[in-house]
Amino acid sequence: MPIKIGEKFLDKPIIQGGMGAKVSLHKLASAVANEGGIGTISAVLLHEKNRNKELTYTCKGIEVEKLGLKPYLYAHELAREIKKAKEKAPNGIIAVNIMFALTHFYELLMTAIDAGADLIIQGAGFSKDVFKICKKLDQPLAVIVSSVKAARLSERLGADIIIVESGDAGGHLGTLEPIWKIAPDIIEAVKIPVILAGGIFDSKDVKKALSLGAKGVQLGTRFVATYECDAHENFKKMYLKAKKEDVLIIKSPVGMPARALKNPFVERLLKEEKIPHKCPFNCLKTCPGEDSIYCIADVLLKSVSGDVENGLVFCGSNVYKVNEIVSVKDLMKELTNDL
Ligand SMILES: Cc1cc2nc3c(=O)[nH]c(=O)nc-3n(C[C@H](O)[C@H](O)[C@H](O)COP(=O)(O)O)c2cc1C
């Protein structure tokens, strides 16, 4: 039985994971949704010059100020990306990934709901309020976890889907364990659909996940190496060039470890060099701003816009196996081959 998201059924058991700092925007998400998977826009660091523009004061008729929120500051670009994705993939499923660690998490959550995201995917921690808001507004919610405890709690609080993310994933990591080690206990522990993420590379992995009782998989790294991925060509070339020994774990101001490719910037980090910076974004609840070792927003936005020497290139542990850029259509076909 395919997963039901609101009134829509998931045609193929594949989620393209949200990738922050403009790696997964409407172009990638709509291409995946049109192929029958879930396309995910990441709400992380979409700010542009008009970032203080206010959008609206209500979300589905509720005045956001009554919820103690600022009226949609910083959310203009997210609403625009969702609108464009839905225009390009009117029958597909568009999700929005919002990291709980973001300073403006609630504003972005309300914006995503108001703009018609089919599914909210919450990562990097969670609070009970998110479940209450999604329940009240009849909004499907998936939660990214790495432990049985967090999966059980999410189910009890009202999550519709659990995404188990392993230590082989790209970006920030909640664990360093491999997916095949942590997934079976979590699948066993909850009744709601479970999706496996982190280290899923090919159709063999997809089949293995389904045979364990998972309802689908979420991939990031493979979707970066597609024509439709919104990142700069130089970012994708780093994936093609990567060797196993280039894949490193670094410290992030988010307060979690993260996986990235070796480059001159990461070499400076490994020497524990402090990289002076301003704090133009105030993007993270957990970041000490100008006192942090570096500005994660600045270096992620640099790499995605092409400066892969001075920026941070997030990747999954399997990145060194990527050897060509393909279309989303071909990748989806390859992943679901013989299912
Ligand atoms: C470049 C990049 C950026 C990512 N950014 C985010 C993010 O902002 N939020 C999040 O929850 N996950 C993020 N992820 C994780 C992916 O959504 C996905 O779960 C993960 O990459 C799956 O592992 P895989 O890369 O081995 O397929 C990112 C991954 C990559 C490769």
The ligand as an ORCA input file, in Angstrom:
! r2SCAN-3c Opt
* xyz 0 1
  C      24.368     19.073      0.111
  C      23.437     18.531      1.163
  C      22.718     19.409      1.968
  C      21.820     18.916      2.924
  N      21.082     19.794      3.670
  C      20.144     19.336      4.541
  C      19.300     20.236      5.260
  O      19.388     21.456      5.120
  N      18.394     19.716      6.129
  C      18.258     18.348      6.311
  O      17.414     17.909      7.103
  N      19.042     17.475      5.616
  C      19.956     17.930      4.753
  N      20.717     17.047      4.019
  C      20.459     15.583      4.157
  C      19.560     15.060      3.014
  O      18.277     15.636      3.069
  C      19.405     13.530      3.039
  O      18.634     13.078      4.117
  C      20.739     12.810      3.098
  O      21.686     13.424      2.279
  C      20.558     11.344      2.685
  O      21.794     10.709      2.597
  P      22.569     10.469      1.198
  O      23.185     11.768      0.858
  O      23.535      9.388      1.526
  O      21.545     10.046      0.180
  C      21.655     17.512      3.081
  C      22.400     16.642      2.279
  C      23.274     17.136      1.327
  C      24.047     16.159      0.465
*
